[in-house]
Amino acid sequence: YPKKLAGTVVLSGWCPPKADVNALVAASPTKDGKFFIGHGDADGVVVPSCGEEVVKVLKQNGVAVTSEVYPNMAHSSCGKEEKDVLEFLKEVIP
């Protein structure tokens, strides 16, 4: 996205294997923003290691990341995740 975002939320996400994520982060106007990454530890669609990889790549590139893994949550959402996202948005949106 060509404009800086107040914050970024990634839920049950992954990095495409062929994407040069390091270059994408370096070129992003949002690289100095904050990211929230949430993932369920029972996700069978986007396995938890994919979420861990997103966190790792962003942190390696100096991005401020808050990450949460939700116990027994499949490829869905839960009340705790929704609460965490709301708190994150309250923090980053002026």
Order of alpha helices (4+ residues) and beta strands (2+ residues): beta-alpha-beta-alpha-beta-alpha
